[in-house]
Amino acid sequence: MKKNLTAVLVFIVFAGTAMADGLVEGDADAGKAKSMTCAACHGADGNSVNPVWPSIAGQHATYLVEQLQAFKNGTRNEPLMLGQVMMLNDDDMKNLAVYYAGMPAAAKSVANEAVIDRGERIYRGGNRENATSACIACHGPTGLGNPAAGVPAVKGQYAVYAAMQLRNYANGTRTSDGPTRVMRDIAAKLSEGDIVALASYMQGLQ
């Protein structure tokens, strides 16, 4: 009985380390060893100290792999990231993704009270006047996203970074939402005020 229990516990620990969101198989230790360069922008533990750069601790491994691939194949255009990902192979990307997905996300500051109501209204209900879809439909009520569908967690992300990505989707600079264009179509309907309010609201989701 003890042997069986030990085997089960070993399997659980291994599974939690090797498949952070149940979908990407990688080596977290190898990812940690490879993460020294990433730490310059994203922080030693995946929690960036600069709001221009995203915190990636706790992000879905599936999403992280997809974005690293997008930077490498040019779907996402960011010179700083391109210089980093060109040296990564598929295994490196998976290992990094599993490592960061397993790191705890640090709490950010709360949402701006001046715009939180507007942000919550759009996030949860969209905008009927211009047929803007509610963010909650894909990102969930607490901003956890959906790893199986490649939808990132947005809770607690820096408002500065989130707003920048919404603007990039809106103007077509970012096209990593693929042929569905779901983010581009939604973001294009948002006013600057909407973007600021939404980004602040998502930062406050903890």
MDTraj code that builds the backbone (N, CA, C; nanometers):
import mdtraj as md
import numpy as np

residues = "MET LYS LYS ASN LEU THR ALA VAL LEU VAL PHE ILE VAL PHE ALA GLY THR ALA MET ALA ASP GLY LEU VAL GLU GLY ASP ALA ASP ALA GLY LYS ALA LYS SER MET THR CYS ALA ALA CYS HIS GLY ALA ASP GLY ASN SER VAL ASN PRO VAL TRP PRO SER ILE ALA GLY GLN HIS ALA THR TYR LEU VAL GLU GLN LEU GLN ALA PHE LYS ASN GLY THR ARG ASN GLU PRO LEU MET LEU GLY GLN VAL MET MET LEU ASN ASP ASP ASP MET LYS ASN LEU ALA VAL TYR TYR ALA GLY MET PRO ALA ALA ALA LYS SER VAL ALA ASN GLU ALA VAL ILE ASP ARG GLY GLU ARG ILE TYR ARG GLY GLY ASN ARG GLU ASN ALA THR SER ALA CYS ILE ALA CYS HIS GLY PRO THR GLY LEU GLY ASN PRO ALA ALA GLY VAL PRO ALA VAL LYS GLY GLN TYR ALA VAL TYR ALA ALA MET GLN LEU ARG ASN TYR ALA ASN GLY THR ARG THR SER ASP GLY PRO THR ARG VAL MET ARG ASP ILE ALA ALA LYS LEU SER GLU GLY ASP ILE VAL ALA LEU ALA SER TYR MET GLN GLY LEU GLN".split()
xyz = np.array([
    [0.0842, -0.1194, 0.0000],
    [0.0000, 0.0000, 0.0000],
    [0.0883, 0.1252, 0.0000],
    [0.1929, 0.1264, 0.0863],
    [0.2826, 0.2407, 0.0937],
    [0.3541, 0.2629, -0.0381],
    [0.3948, 0.1527, -0.1035],
    [0.4627, 0.1642, -0.2323],
    [0.3704, 0.2256, -0.3363],
    [0.2428, 0.1802, -0.3363],
    [0.1471, 0.2332, -0.4327],
    [0.1228, 0.3816, -0.4092],
    [0.1106, 0.4192, -0.2815],
    [0.0867, 0.5582, -0.2476],
    [0.2049, 0.6451, -0.2884],
    [0.3250, 0.5930, -0.2630],
    [0.4451, 0.6666, -0.3014],
    [0.4513, 0.6869, -0.4516],
    [0.4158, 0.5833, -0.5248],
    [0.4176, 0.5918, -0.6705],
    [0.3190, 0.6961, -0.7204],
    [0.2015, 0.6999, -0.6586],
    [0.1000, 0.7982, -0.6970],
    [0.1490, 0.9396, -0.6686],
    [0.2093, 0.9598, -0.5499],
    [0.2588, 1.0922, -0.5139],
    [0.3701, 1.1366, -0.6074],
    [0.4604, 1.0459, -0.6405],
    [0.5684, 1.0787, -0.7330],
    [0.5104, 1.1193, -0.8680],
    [0.4086, 1.0478, -0.9127],
    [0.3458, 1.0783, -1.0416],
    [0.2804, 1.2149, -1.0396],
    [0.2122, 1.2470, -0.9275],
    [0.1450, 1.3757, -0.9169],
    [0.2461, 1.4894, -0.9208],
    [0.3546, 1.4752, -0.8449],
    [0.4569, 1.5791, -0.8435],
    [0.5195, 1.5952, -0.9812],
    [0.5500, 1.4819, -1.0451],
    [0.6111, 1.4865, -1.1773],
    [0.5171, 1.5512, -1.2768],
    [0.3889, 1.5122, -1.2714],
    [0.2915, 1.5656, -1.3658],
    [0.2763, 1.7151, -1.3473],
    [0.2771, 1.7613, -1.2227],
    [0.2611, 1.9032, -1.1971],
    [0.3804, 1.9826, -1.2450],
    [0.4976, 1.9212, -1.2427],
    [0.6178, 1.9899, -1.2869],
    [0.6308, 1.9872, -1.4375],
    [0.5999, 1.8748, -1.4972],
    [0.6242, 1.8577, -1.6397],
    [0.5129, 1.9130, -1.7269],
    [0.3919, 1.9255, -1.6736],
    [0.2811, 1.9741, -1.7543],
    [0.2037, 2.0773, -1.6727],
    [0.2521, 2.1995, -1.6756],
    [0.1999, 2.3037, -1.5880],
    [0.0516, 2.3307, -1.6067],
    [0.0022, 2.3246, -1.7298],
    [-0.1412, 2.3454, -1.7493],
    [-0.2085, 2.2210, -1.8068],
    [-0.1376, 2.1091, -1.7996],
    [-0.1933, 1.9834, -1.8473],
    [-0.1824, 1.9641, -1.9970],
    [-0.1264, 2.0616, -2.0675],
    [-0.1251, 2.0547, -2.2135],
    [0.0153, 2.0638, -2.2740],
    [0.1068, 2.1249, -2.2022],
    [0.2437, 2.1395, -2.2523],
    [0.3369, 2.0547, -2.1675],
    [0.4137, 1.9705, -2.2320],
    [0.5073, 1.8840, -2.1605],
    [0.6475, 1.9422, -2.1722],
    [0.7057, 1.9718, -2.0582],
    [0.8394, 2.0294, -2.0591],
    [0.9096, 2.0069, -1.9277],
    [1.0310, 2.0542, -1.9180],
    [1.1144, 2.0370, -1.7999],
    [1.1327, 2.1728, -1.7333],
    [1.0693, 2.1919, -1.6186],
    [1.0755, 2.3207, -1.5494],
    [1.2179, 2.3553, -1.5067],
    [1.2951, 2.2567, -1.4652],
    [1.4330, 2.2828, -1.4238],
    [1.5165, 2.3333, -1.5417],
    [1.4958, 2.2712, -1.6564],
    [1.5669, 2.3160, -1.7767],
    [1.5208, 2.4561, -1.8152],
    [1.3920, 2.4821, -1.7952],
    [1.3389, 2.6149, -1.8238],
    [1.4006, 2.7200, -1.7338],
    [1.4138, 2.6867, -1.6070],
    [1.4751, 2.7799, -1.5119],
    [1.6184, 2.8109, -1.5528],
    [1.6917, 2.7096, -1.5937],
    [1.8306, 2.7286, -1.6343],
    [1.8408, 2.8173, -1.7585],
    [1.7367, 2.8134, -1.8399],
    [1.7363, 2.8891, -1.9653],
    [1.6807, 3.0299, -1.9467],
    [1.6278, 3.0590, -1.8298],
    [1.5514, 3.1823, -1.8090],
    [1.6331, 3.3033, -1.7700],
    [1.7635, 3.2898, -1.7565],
    [1.8452, 3.4003, -1.7063],
    [1.8324, 3.5244, -1.7944],
    [1.8287, 3.5052, -1.9250],
    [1.8156, 3.6185, -2.0165],
    [1.6776, 3.6815, -2.0050],
    [1.5757, 3.5980, -1.9891],
    [1.4375, 3.6461, -1.9788],
    [1.4197, 3.7351, -1.8558],
    [1.4954, 3.7036, -1.7504],
    [1.4807, 3.7733, -1.6229],
    [1.5104, 3.9220, -1.6336],
    [1.5890, 3.9625, -1.7323],
    [1.6253, 4.1030, -1.7473],
    [1.5029, 4.1913, -1.7662],
    [1.4017, 4.1390, -1.8331],
    [1.2786, 4.2155, -1.8560],
    [1.1619, 4.1641, -1.7722],
    [1.1495, 4.0319, -1.7642],
    [1.0317, 3.9727, -1.7007],
    [1.0501, 3.9433, -1.5521],
    [1.1671, 3.9730, -1.4988],
    [1.1917, 3.9476, -1.3581],
    [1.2444, 3.8080, -1.3336],
    [1.3206, 3.7930, -1.2277],
    [1.3825, 3.6640, -1.1967],
    [1.2800, 3.5549, -1.1746],
    [1.1622, 3.5929, -1.1250],
    [1.0569, 3.4946, -1.0978],
    [0.9378, 3.5093, -1.1921],
    [0.9584, 3.5808, -1.3035],
    [0.8506, 3.5996, -1.3994],
    [0.7593, 3.7163, -1.3686],
    [0.7881, 3.7889, -1.2616],
    [0.7092, 3.9065, -1.2254],
    [0.7888, 4.0318, -1.2603],
    [0.7535, 4.0936, -1.3699],
    [0.8244, 4.2116, -1.4166],
    [0.8074, 4.3281, -1.3199],
    [0.9110, 4.4105, -1.3099],
    [0.9017, 4.5301, -1.2261],
    [0.8766, 4.6542, -1.3115],
    [0.8759, 4.6377, -1.4412],
    [0.8483, 4.7469, -1.5344],
    [0.7139, 4.7212, -1.6010],
    [0.6141, 4.8099, -1.5827],
    [0.4804, 4.7858, -1.6372],
    [0.4725, 4.7820, -1.7892],
    [0.5787, 4.8219, -1.8559],
    [0.5812, 4.8141, -2.0022],
    [0.6000, 4.6697, -2.0478],
    [0.6657, 4.5902, -1.9635],
    [0.6905, 4.4499, -1.9952],
    [0.5967, 4.3621, -1.9136],
    [0.5412, 4.2597, -1.9727],
    [0.4412, 4.1787, -1.9015],
    [0.5008, 4.0877, -1.7952],
    [0.4251, 4.0657, -1.6919],
    [0.4574, 3.9591, -1.5978],
    [0.4073, 3.8295, -1.6596],
    [0.4901, 3.7255, -1.6562],
    [0.4529, 3.5987, -1.7181],
    [0.4431, 3.4853, -1.6174],
    [0.4693, 3.5145, -1.4909],
    [0.4549, 3.4121, -1.3872],
    [0.3091, 3.3712, -1.3763],
    [0.2843, 3.2405, -1.3792],
    [0.1487, 3.1899, -1.3668],
    [0.0697, 3.1909, -1.4958],
    [0.1283, 3.2397, -1.6034],
    [0.0576, 3.2396, -1.7318],
    [0.0502, 3.0974, -1.7866],
    [-0.0525, 3.0676, -1.8643],
    [-0.0693, 2.9330, -1.9193],
    [0.0497, 2.8957, -2.0079],
    [0.1003, 2.7762, -1.9892],
    [0.2141, 2.7304, -2.0687],
    [0.1802, 2.7250, -2.2163],
    [0.0579, 2.6850, -2.2480],
    [0.0172, 2.6786, -2.3891],
    [0.0283, 2.8150, -2.4551],
    [-0.0192, 2.9170, -2.3853],
    [-0.0158, 3.0526, -2.4401],
    [0.1278, 3.1011, -2.4539],
    [0.2103, 3.0738, -2.3541],
    [0.3494, 3.1175, -2.3598],
    [0.4223, 3.0548, -2.4782],
    [0.3993, 2.9268, -2.5018],
    [0.4623, 2.8607, -2.6172],
    [0.4148, 2.9241, -2.7471],
    [0.2849, 2.9468, -2.7576],
    [0.2292, 3.0063, -2.8798],
    [0.2890, 3.1440, -2.9067],
    [0.3064, 3.2231, -2.8012],
    [0.3611, 3.3573, -2.8205],
    [0.5096, 3.3540, -2.8543],
    [0.5838, 3.2657, -2.7936],
    [0.7253, 3.2525, -2.8296],
    [0.7387, 3.2118, -2.9760],
    [0.6526, 3.1217, -3.0203],
    [0.6535, 3.0816, -3.1611],
    [0.6159, 3.1981, -3.2514],
    [0.5177, 3.2776, -3.2062],
    [0.4728, 3.3927, -3.2849],
    [0.5844, 3.4968, -3.2992],
    [0.6595, 3.5184, -3.1930],
    [0.7728, 3.6109, -3.2018],
    [0.8773, 3.5579, -3.2994],
    [0.8993, 3.4280, -3.2955],
    [1.0032, 3.3697, -3.3810],
    [0.9634, 3.3683, -3.5277],
    [0.8353, 3.3422, -3.5563],
    [0.7945, 3.3358, -3.6975],
    [0.7476, 3.4702, -3.7523],
    [0.7508, 3.5737, -3.6695],
    [0.7182, 3.7070, -3.7175],
    [0.5726, 3.7473, -3.7046],
    [0.4881, 3.6575, -3.6529],
    [0.3476, 3.6929, -3.6337],
    [0.3345, 3.8071, -3.5335],
    [0.4214, 3.8057, -3.4330],
    [0.4324, 3.9198, -3.3411],
    [0.5658, 3.9880, -3.3667],
    [0.5607, 4.1187, -3.3867],
    [0.6806, 4.1929, -3.4220],
    [0.7318, 4.2713, -3.3019],
    [0.8381, 4.2242, -3.2430],
    [0.9005, 4.2908, -3.1296],
    [1.0501, 4.2622, -3.1347],
    [1.1297, 4.3615, -3.1772],
    [1.2734, 4.3396, -3.1953],
    [1.3435, 4.2811, -3.0726],
    [1.3083, 4.3271, -2.9525],
    [1.3728, 4.2750, -2.8326],
    [1.3472, 4.1256, -2.8165],
    [1.2239, 4.0846, -2.8428],
    [1.1897, 3.9435, -2.8281],
    [1.2475, 3.8599, -2.9421],
    [1.2510, 3.9156, -3.0605],
    [1.3038, 3.8409, -3.1750],
    [1.4474, 3.7991, -3.1506],
    [1.5251, 3.8900, -3.0942],
    [1.6645, 3.8576, -3.0663],
    [1.6804, 3.7443, -2.9664],
    [1.5824, 3.7277, -2.8788],
    [1.5877, 3.6214, -2.7784],
    [1.5385, 3.4877, -2.8326],
    [1.4263, 3.4906, -2.9041],
    [1.3632, 3.3647, -2.9444],
    [1.4348, 3.2959, -3.0600],
    [1.5135, 3.3692, -3.1358],
    [1.5825, 3.3072, -3.2481],
    [1.6788, 3.1983, -3.2022],
    [1.7200, 3.2055, -3.0762],
    [1.8133, 3.1065, -3.0233],
    [1.7415, 2.9921, -2.9522],
    [1.6079, 2.9950, -2.9516],
    [1.5319, 2.8912, -2.8820],
    [1.4767, 2.7881, -2.9797],
    [1.4855, 2.6607, -2.9424],
    [1.4179, 2.5563, -3.0196],
    [1.2852, 2.5231, -2.9513],
    [1.2112, 2.4309, -3.0068],
    [1.0787, 2.3980, -2.9528],
    [1.0859, 2.3489, -2.8086],
    [1.1854, 2.2671, -2.7788],
    [1.1990, 2.2158, -2.6419],
    [1.2299, 2.3288, -2.5442],
    [1.3156, 2.4213, -2.5857],
    [1.3471, 2.5361, -2.5003],
    [1.2198, 2.6135, -2.4664],
    [1.1376, 2.6356, -2.5667],
    [1.0140, 2.7111, -2.5470],
    [0.9198, 2.6403, -2.4498],
    [0.9080, 2.5102, -2.4663],
    [0.8214, 2.4333, -2.3767],
    [0.8752, 2.4349, -2.2344],
    [1.0049, 2.4198, -2.2219],
    [1.0658, 2.4197, -2.0880],
    [1.0475, 2.5542, -2.0187],
    [1.0701, 2.6618, -2.0912],
    [1.0508, 2.7959, -2.0351],
    [0.9054, 2.8181, -1.9964],
    [0.8151, 2.7751, -2.0841],
    [0.6722, 2.7949, -2.0594],
    [0.6268, 2.7215, -1.9336],
    [0.6705, 2.5980, -1.9188],
    [0.6330, 2.5196, -1.8008],
    [0.6920, 2.5817, -1.6749],
    [0.8149, 2.6293, -1.6847],
    [0.8782, 2.6923, -1.5691],
    [0.8009, 2.8160, -1.5236],
    [0.7725, 2.9059, -1.6161],
    [0.7030, 3.0295, -1.5781],
    [0.5577, 3.0052, -1.5401],
    [0.4957, 2.9083, -1.6026],
    [0.3573, 2.8771, -1.5673],
    [0.3462, 2.8289, -1.4230],
    [0.4513, 2.7673, -1.3737],
    [0.4505, 2.7157, -1.2375],
    [0.4926, 2.8162, -1.1323],
    [0.5312, 2.9369, -1.1744],
    [0.5733, 3.0392, -1.0784],
    [0.4521, 3.1193, -1.0310],
    [0.4478, 3.1567, -0.9025],
    [0.3338, 3.2340, -0.8516],
    [0.3370, 3.3777, -0.9011],
    [0.2201, 3.4249, -0.9429],
    [0.2091, 3.5634, -0.9894],
    [0.1980, 3.6579, -0.8698],
    [0.2767, 3.7636, -0.8714],
    [0.2721, 3.8623, -0.7637],
    [0.1519, 3.9542, -0.7824],
    [0.0909, 3.9957, -0.6737],
    [-0.0242, 4.0855, -0.6804],
    [0.0196, 4.2239, -0.7268],
    [-0.0571, 4.2821, -0.8178],
    [-0.0313, 4.4186, -0.8634],
    [-0.1188, 4.5151, -0.7838],
    [-0.1034, 4.6422, -0.8117],
    [-0.1884, 4.7411, -0.7461],
    [-0.3326, 4.7260, -0.7935],
    [-0.4259, 4.7756, -0.7169],
    [-0.5670, 4.7617, -0.7516],
    [-0.6010, 4.8516, -0.8690],
    [-0.7203, 4.8289, -0.9245],
    [-0.7647, 4.9075, -1.0386],
    [-0.7892, 5.0526, -0.9987],
    [-0.7791, 5.1399, -1.0965],
    [-0.8070, 5.2821, -1.0765],
    [-0.9560, 5.3007, -1.0482],
    [-0.9884, 5.3501, -0.9310],
    [-1.1291, 5.3637, -0.8919],
    [-1.2072, 5.4566, -0.9840],
    [-1.1384, 5.5474, -1.0496],
    [-1.2058, 5.6426, -1.1371],
    [-1.2637, 5.5769, -1.2620],
    [-1.2091, 5.4615, -1.3007],
    [-1.2549, 5.3970, -1.4244],
    [-1.2994, 5.2530, -1.4039],
    [-1.2957, 5.2059, -1.2794],
    [-1.3218, 5.0642, -1.2557],
    [-1.4632, 5.0232, -1.2964],
    [-1.5615, 5.1099, -1.2748],
    [-1.6986, 5.0755, -1.3112],
    [-1.7129, 5.0596, -1.4620],
    [-1.6517, 5.1500, -1.5343],
    [-1.6564, 5.1424, -1.6813],
    [-1.5859, 5.0167, -1.7300],
    [-1.4697, 4.9880, -1.6725],
    [-1.3961, 4.8691, -1.7131],
    [-1.4720, 4.7419, -1.6833],
    [-1.5310, 4.7345, -1.5660],
    [-1.6079, 4.6156, -1.5291],
    [-1.7291, 4.5981, -1.6195],
    [-1.7940, 4.7075, -1.6515],
    [-1.9130, 4.7008, -1.7372],
    [-1.8797, 4.6423, -1.8744],
    [-1.7681, 4.6868, -1.9327],
    [-1.7287, 4.6360, -2.0643],
    [-1.6782, 4.4925, -2.0535],
    [-1.5958, 4.4654, -1.9522],
    [-1.5392, 4.3316, -1.9358],
    [-1.6493, 4.2275, -1.9201],
    [-1.7490, 4.2601, -1.8392],
    [-1.8535, 4.1627, -1.8079],
    [-1.9731, 4.1662, -1.9026],
    [-1.9987, 4.2807, -1.9623],
    [-2.1189, 4.2906, -2.0454],
    [-2.0989, 4.3383, -2.1869],
    [-1.9763, 4.3774, -2.2213],
    [-1.9520, 4.4287, -2.3548],
    [-2.0187, 4.5640, -2.3744],
    [-2.0445, 4.5966, -2.4998],
    [-2.1107, 4.7226, -2.5342],
    [-2.2126, 4.6950, -2.6430],
    [-2.3380, 4.6997, -2.6076],
    [-2.4442, 4.6678, -2.7033],
    [-2.4530, 4.7689, -2.8167],
    [-2.4182, 4.8921, -2.7878],
    [-2.4310, 4.9976, -2.8883],
    [-2.3451, 4.9725, -3.0112],
    [-2.2253, 4.9194, -2.9909],
    [-2.1396, 4.8911, -3.1063],
    [-2.1069, 4.7424, -3.1195],
    [-2.1845, 4.6601, -3.0485],
    [-2.1720, 4.5129, -3.0574],
    [-2.0347, 4.4624, -3.0147],
    [-1.9759, 4.5271, -2.9146],
    [-1.8493, 4.4791, -2.8599],
    [-1.8753, 4.3614, -2.7671],
    [-1.8081, 4.2509, -2.7916],
    [-1.8265, 4.1319, -2.7093],
    [-1.7674, 4.1521, -2.5706],
    [-1.8249, 4.0847, -2.4732],
    [-1.7743, 4.0915, -2.3361],
    [-1.6478, 4.0074, -2.3234],
    [-1.5499, 4.0606, -2.2553],
    [-1.4227, 3.9902, -2.2355],
    [-1.4419, 3.8618, -2.1552],
    [-1.5411, 3.8638, -2.0675],
    [-1.5656, 3.7506, -1.9790],
    [-1.5944, 3.6223, -2.0564],
    [-1.6441, 3.6365, -2.1793],
    [-1.6815, 3.5198, -2.2594],
    [-1.5626, 3.4279, -2.2849],
    [-1.4439, 3.4857, -2.3006],
    [-1.3243, 3.4049, -2.3265],
    [-1.2285, 3.4018, -2.2076],
    [-1.2136, 3.5151, -2.1422],
    [-1.1140, 3.5247, -2.0352],
    [-1.1692, 3.4858, -1.8989],
    [-1.3010, 3.4645, -1.8888],
    [-1.3600, 3.4165, -1.7647],
    [-1.3881, 3.5263, -1.6645],
    [-1.4723, 3.4977, -1.5657],
    [-1.5138, 3.5990, -1.4683],
    [-1.4004, 3.6547, -1.3829],
    [-1.2959, 3.5761, -1.3619],
    [-1.1832, 3.6233, -1.2807],
    [-1.0559, 3.6427, -1.3632],
    [-1.0698, 3.6391, -1.4956],
    [-0.9557, 3.6648, -1.5821],
    [-0.8562, 3.5532, -1.5944],
    [-0.8994, 3.4301, -1.5666],
    [-0.8067, 3.3164, -1.5707],
    [-0.7814, 3.2632, -1.7106],
    [-0.8658, 3.2997, -1.8070],
    [-0.8456, 3.2528, -1.9430],
    [-0.8808, 3.1062, -1.9604],
    [-0.8351, 3.0495, -2.0729],
    [-0.8661, 2.9103, -2.1057],
    [-0.7469, 2.8510, -2.1805],
    [-0.6619, 2.7731, -2.1127],
    [-0.5415, 2.7210, -2.1784],
    [-0.5714, 2.6314, -2.2974],
    [-0.6788, 2.5546, -2.2900],
    [-0.7117, 2.4632, -2.3997],
    [-0.7456, 2.5391, -2.5280],
    [-0.7982, 2.6596, -2.5121],
    [-0.8358, 2.7405, -2.6274],
    [-0.7303, 2.8455, -2.6606],
    [-0.6186, 2.8423, -2.5885],
    [-0.5130, 2.9390, -2.6139],
    [-0.5458, 3.0791, -2.5659],
    [-0.6388, 3.0898, -2.4713],
    [-0.6796, 3.2209, -2.4191],
    [-0.5993, 3.2501, -2.2929],
    [-0.5236, 3.3596, -2.2906],
    [-0.4361, 3.3865, -2.1762],
    [-0.5098, 3.4337, -2.0518],
    [-0.4465, 3.4139, -1.9401],
    [-0.4938, 3.4758, -1.8168],
    [-0.4605, 3.6239, -1.8245],
    [-0.5544, 3.7099, -1.7854],
    [-0.5309, 3.8539, -1.7898],
    [-0.5383, 3.9171, -1.6514],
    [-0.5755, 3.8402, -1.5533],
    [-0.5904, 3.8965, -1.4191],
    [-0.4554, 3.9404, -1.3644],
    [-0.4535, 4.0604, -1.3066],
    [-0.3322, 4.1089, -1.2448],
    [-0.2233, 4.1562, -1.3396],
    [-0.2501, 4.1525, -1.4724],
    [-0.1479, 4.1993, -1.5659],
    [-0.1377, 4.3513, -1.5585],
    [-0.0194, 4.4033, -1.5810],
    [-0.0001, 4.5478, -1.5775],
    [-0.0957, 4.6178, -1.6740],
    [-0.1621, 4.7224, -1.6259],
    [-0.2559, 4.7973, -1.7095],
    [-0.1839, 4.8628, -1.8268],
    [-0.0623, 4.9112, -1.8040],
    [0.0143, 4.9751, -1.9109],
    [0.0381, 4.8773, -2.0251],
    [0.0796, 4.7569, -1.9912],
    [0.1063, 4.6555, -2.0944],
    [-0.0232, 4.6111, -2.1616],
    [-0.1271, 4.5837, -2.0817],
    [-0.2539, 4.5370, -2.1380],
    [-0.3128, 4.6398, -2.2331],
    [-0.3077, 4.7671, -2.1958],
    [-0.3599, 4.8729, -2.2820],
    [-0.2814, 4.8802, -2.4129],
    [-0.1504, 4.8640, -2.4040],
    [-0.0662, 4.8666, -2.5231],
    [-0.1037, 4.7550, -2.6192],
    [-0.1312, 4.6349, -2.5656],
    [-0.1689, 4.5223, -2.6510],
    [-0.3057, 4.5437, -2.7153],
    [-0.3993, 4.6006, -2.6408],
    [-0.5310, 4.6304, -2.6975],
    [-0.5185, 4.7316, -2.8115],
    [-0.4345, 4.8320, -2.7924],
    [-0.4127, 4.9302, -2.8996],
    [-0.3484, 4.8641, -3.0207],
    [-0.2538, 4.7744, -2.9973],
    [-0.1879, 4.7055, -3.1080],
    [-0.2845, 4.6171, -3.1847],
    [-0.3744, 4.5520, -3.1131],
    [-0.4778, 4.4734, -3.1813],
    [-0.5694, 4.5661, -3.2612],
    [-0.6066, 4.6782, -3.2008],
    [-0.6999, 4.7707, -3.2646],
    [-0.6440, 4.8280, -3.3945],
    [-0.5149, 4.8607, -3.3957],
    [-0.4573, 4.9202, -3.5171],
    [-0.3953, 4.8165, -3.6105],
    [-0.4056, 4.6891, -3.5738],
    [-0.3568, 4.5818, -3.6605],
    [-0.2087, 4.5543, -3.6496],
    [-0.1412, 4.6202, -3.5565],
    [0.0011, 4.5945, -3.5377],
    [0.0250, 4.4539, -3.4852],
    [-0.0644, 4.4088, -3.3989],
    [-0.0559, 4.2724, -3.3471],
    [-0.1622, 4.1862, -3.4138],
    [-0.1192, 4.0747, -3.4703],
    [-0.2105, 3.9866, -3.5447],
    [-0.2053, 3.8428, -3.4950],
    [-0.1558, 3.8225, -3.3731],
    [-0.1382, 3.6862, -3.3229],
    [-0.2689, 3.6204, -3.2794],
    [-0.3824, 3.6877, -3.3020],
    [-0.5115, 3.6230, -3.2758],
    [-0.5516, 3.5329, -3.3915],
    [-0.4690, 3.5262, -3.4957],
    [-0.4911, 3.4312, -3.6043],
    [-0.6054, 3.4678, -3.6968],
    [-0.6504, 3.3708, -3.7758],
    [-0.7542, 3.3969, -3.8759],
    [-0.8901, 3.4366, -3.8171],
    [-0.9132, 3.4059, -3.6921],
    [-1.0407, 3.4438, -3.6310],
    [-1.0516, 3.5943, -3.6126],
    [-0.9381, 3.6621, -3.5955],
    [-0.9316, 3.8076, -3.5763],
    [-1.0144, 3.8528, -3.4550],
    [-1.0397, 3.7631, -3.3630],
    [-1.1310, 3.7954, -3.2537],
    [-1.0839, 3.9153, -3.1722],
    [-0.9554, 3.9214, -3.1404],
    [-0.9064, 4.0334, -3.0608],
    [-0.8992, 4.1617, -3.1433],
    [-0.8619, 4.1512, -3.2686],
    [-0.8566, 4.2709, -3.3527],
    [-0.9954, 4.3302, -3.3731],
    [-1.0923, 4.2435, -3.3960],
    [-1.2284, 4.2913, -3.4197],
    [-1.2874, 4.3567, -3.2947],
    [-1.2596, 4.2976, -3.1788],
    [-1.3117, 4.3539, -3.0537],
    [-1.2396, 4.4841, -3.0195],
    [-1.1076, 4.4820, -3.0249],
    [-1.0299, 4.5996, -2.9861],
    [-1.0575, 4.7189, -3.0755],
    [-1.0854, 4.6931, -3.2027],
    [-1.1116, 4.8023, -3.2966],
    [-1.2366, 4.8813, -3.2594],
    [-1.3252, 4.8216, -3.1815],
    [-1.4497, 4.8884, -3.1413],
    [-1.4345, 4.9661, -3.0106],
    [-1.3193, 4.9518, -2.9468],
    [-1.2976, 5.0165, -2.8185],
    [-1.2428, 5.1570, -2.8370],
    [-1.2969, 5.2499, -2.7597],
    [-1.2395, 5.3842, -2.7583],
    [-1.1159, 5.3837, -2.6695],
    [-1.0382, 5.4913, -2.6729],
    [-0.9205, 5.4993, -2.5870],
    [-0.9619, 5.4922, -2.4405],
    [-1.0756, 5.5560, -2.4076],
    [-1.1252, 5.5497, -2.2711],
    [-1.1623, 5.4091, -2.2295],
    [-1.2214, 5.3356, -2.3235],
    [-1.2568, 5.1959, -2.2966],
    [-1.1322, 5.1128, -2.2689],
    [-1.0300, 5.1330, -2.3502],
    [-0.9061, 5.0574, -2.3363],
    [-0.8412, 5.0828, -2.2009],
    [-0.8323, 5.2083, -2.1621],
    [-0.7715, 5.2433, -2.0339],
    [-0.8503, 5.1824, -1.9188],
    [-0.9837, 5.1900, -1.9266],
    [-1.0686, 5.1367, -1.8201],
    [-1.0575, 4.9848, -1.8117],
    [-1.0614, 4.9180, -1.9267],
    [-1.0506, 4.7722, -1.9293],
    [-0.9169, 4.7248, -1.8745],
    [-0.8098, 4.7871, -1.9192],
    [-0.6767, 4.7477, -1.8749],
    [-0.6608, 4.7650, -1.7246],
    [-0.7162, 4.8730, -1.6723],
    [-0.7096, 4.8969, -1.5282],
    [-0.7917, 4.7938, -1.4528],
    [-0.9087, 4.7619, -1.5054],
    [-0.9947, 4.6629, -1.4394],
    [-0.9271, 4.5260, -1.4350],
    [-0.8638, 4.4876, -1.5446],
    [-0.7976, 4.3567, -1.5491],
    [-0.6787, 4.3520, -1.4530],
    [-0.6078, 4.4645, -1.4395],
    [-0.4978, 4.4668, -1.3447],
    [-0.5483, 4.4449, -1.2018],
    [-0.6678, 4.4914, -1.1754],
    [-0.7253, 4.4762, -1.0420],
    [-0.7839, 4.3403, -1.0118],
    [-0.7973, 4.2557, -1.1145],
    [-0.8480, 4.1205, -1.0927],
    [-0.7394, 4.0386, -1.0254],
    [-0.7642, 3.9910, -0.9037],
    [-0.6631, 3.9148, -0.8307],
    [-0.7217, 3.7797, -0.7874],
])
top = md.Topology()
chain = top.add_chain()
for i, resn in enumerate(residues, 1):
    res = top.add_residue(resn, chain, resSeq=i)
    for name in ("N", "CA", "C"):
        top.add_atom(name, md.element.get_by_symbol(name[0]), res)
traj = md.Trajectory(xyz[None], top)
